[in-house]
Amino acid sequence: MPGVEAENSYEHITGYWEWTVGSRDIYHNPALKNTLGYQALDFPDKMSNWMALVFPEDLRQFRIIFARHVQSGGEIPFAHEIRFRHKNGSTVFILLTGKVQKFTAEGKPEYMLGNHINLTAQKLAEKELKRTRDFLERTSEVAMVGGWELDMLHQKVTWSAVTRQIFGVDKDFEPATGTSAFFFREGKDRNLLLEAFHKAITTGEPYDLELQIITATGALKWTRTVGHPEFEDGKCIRIYGIFQDITIRKTQEEALRQKQEQLETFIKYSPVAIAMMDKHFNYVAVSDVWVSCYNLDMPTLLGRSHFEVFPELPGIWMSYLSRCLRGEVIKKEEDSFFLINGRREWLRWEVRPWYESAGTVGGIIMFTELITEKKQIQEALIKAKEDAEQAALIKSRFLSIMSHEIRTPMNGVIGFTNLLLKNPREDQREALNVLKFSAQNLMVIINDVLNLNKIDAGKVELENISFDLYELLQNICRSQENDAKEKHLNLSVQFDYSLPFWFKGDPVRIGQVITNLVNNAIKFTAAGRVSISTALVGEHEGKMTIGFAVSDTGIGIPETKQEHIFELFSQAESDTTRIYGGTGLGLTITKRLLELMGSNIQLKSTPGEGSIFYFDLELEKSTLPVEETSGLDTPRHAHTLKGSRILIADDNPVNVLVVKRFLQQWHADYDVAENGRIALEKVTANQYDLVLMDLKMPVMDGYEATIEIRKLEGKGFADLPVIALTASTLLEMKEEMINSGMNDFVMKPFDPESLFNSIKRLVSPS
């Protein structure tokens, strides 16, 4: 046979085999025979001999894999892990690999060649590794857990370092068989351990006990003692487990038990109605108030179900209490139920879970308060409020009618007064001026009353039409300009030019709100300025939230008075009306109009320094048809800086965007520098007609950059116009700007007219 002829060549190659398929003979070189404990001559090369040594289930799998290999024409690899029975009865793991080298004309396998690898050592190592891993995993279940093991075959006990620490012995202590049992308290604890241990090694049942020990140092401890037996061929060969020091937990549980008793005592004598129930809604503790409030019998109450005690409760209560057992806190300020006698009772209640030491829900605690009497009082108050509102409605109708009746003749009085003032007689001028002033003040009062009455009556309907926000603010400014000039006040609009001009909304109501605030600011400002400003707050799905603010340098409002000035007929001080006039209705109207538009008026004020009234409005963006914009002559259309080249030095992208937009509209060329250092480099390398210099920038600020520009050698650097961009006041920064060599300044947010005029005055377009 082929094996005999090849034996000399492959004698020393471990795992070589060859098989003439279909015959009863298969050749293995002596290595495999030796691996299985046989001499070469003692073991004939018969297929039946080899098959007798293979585990039956492995032999079945061998045939399946061999069939797949043959059916694929040798394409599917033949490799199979097989267990052989060693001559001494032990198991040998062999990896067989091979390939059909020759097929018959009919496609049947004729000759197969292969080898084998002994995996026994690897398998034993894996088994030992698994045993070790199991041991480590079990001893590491909880922090500070000690492991132990008893080798039953060799009667050897092993303790981990933590186990020695728990039992209070030296680190080199070597326990003997049965040593640990004597640490357990004599009596119940020791007997339980010995009984569980005996049962484990005889039946294979593991144990997990909580017992007390007395350590080598005499300390009393609680331990969790766990044992897992391991059997082989029906016999326990080892038992291993953990010792865990649970003294702290046991101490805490005892403390918790004492607290539970204290809680029950507290509940009993609590001055409110409290009931403590278990998971089945049976009473475990109740307060005396609970008993008396619901006319219950205390001796028969504990242990009974809540639903047995109150059978008339609606079914929804079972749902409430079940949800509470899942950890939910449920409460109601008002609830009602009907007693058996038909009387309706009102209740305020709350149910919440209480927890056991393990962190699981142990039951629920219920707090209740009978509020039937309070509810009756509340209903009476509601009725009184409705009556008062009806009376207010009647009053409102009366005011509306009377105000309109007064307004008609007043229009005549004011109209003729104005006519007479065109050509007054000198002896009448003073009287006519007093008449006009008094008539105008009276009209303000009438208009305030009408507006407030209209809002209160719910007759204000908001429009949603396209309007030019920029133009609206300019018109408000122009309408108040004369009043501001009479008091020598600076009235301005600070528009955020990152905003579009056109929006959809109610321009009349928005204008009324801002006009009221501006009029109010002018009235209470003796010197300085009044300004209207806008800012983009946010943008979402075609809508913009815009911040509006009206600020002044007027008398200011004390903090204690600020929350009251939006109330009817209210002003900050008692003598304010006498000094400044007015009804105190303007801010009330403003507040209510903003509430109709989904906003709220807010205030910041310092007495003697001024006030800022501000609010946010969400407006939908709109567009204006091209033909409607023709002929407009505003700063954004009418000016040009064509031929000028300007450097923008600013680190804020929004500020840069605003300036760029203006320069584009004015047909100027521009360049951008993100800080003073870059600005200096660009000025050195390029020719500019003007620099717009932000004062506060990283790396190098605007002051330093301007000083360095003035130091540059060459024509034009000393005279290059520099305009400061600042959010500070001129008085605060003027000296430093002059010392650095700046020519002018523009306040942020920018007034386009001021910005254009400053640039135009300083540049000389090429």
Secondary structure by P-SEA (a helix, b strand, c coil): ccccccccccccccccccccccccbbbbcaaaaaaaccccccccccaaaaaaaccaaaaaaaaaaaaaaaaaccccbbbbbbbbbccccbbbbbbbbbbbccccccccccccccccccaaaaaaaaaaaaaaaaaaaaaacccbbbbbbbccccbbbbbcaaaaaaaccccccccccccccccccccaaaaaaaaaaaaaaaccbbbbbbbccccccccccccbbbbbbbbccccccccccccccaaaaaaaaaaaaaaaaaaaaaaaacccbbbbbccccccccccaaaaaaacccccccccccccccccccccaaaaaaaaaaabbbbbbcbbbbbccccbbbbbcbbbbbbbccccccccbbbbbbbaaaaaaaaaaaaaaaaaaaaaaaaaaaaaaaaaaaaaaaaaaaaaaaaaaacccccccaaaaaaaaaaaaaaaaaaaaaaaaaaaaaccbbbbbccccaaaaaaaaaaaaaaaaaaabbbbbbbccccccccccccaaaaaaaaaaaaaaaaaaccccccccccccccccccccbbbbbbbcccccccccccccccccccccccccccccccccaaaaaaaaaaaaacbbbbbcccccccccccbbbbbbbbcccccccccccccccccccccbbbbbbcccaaaaaaaaaaaaaacccccccccaaaaaaaaaaccccccccccccccccaaaaaaaaaacccccccccbbbbbccccccccaaaaaaaccccccccccaaaaaaaaaaaccccc
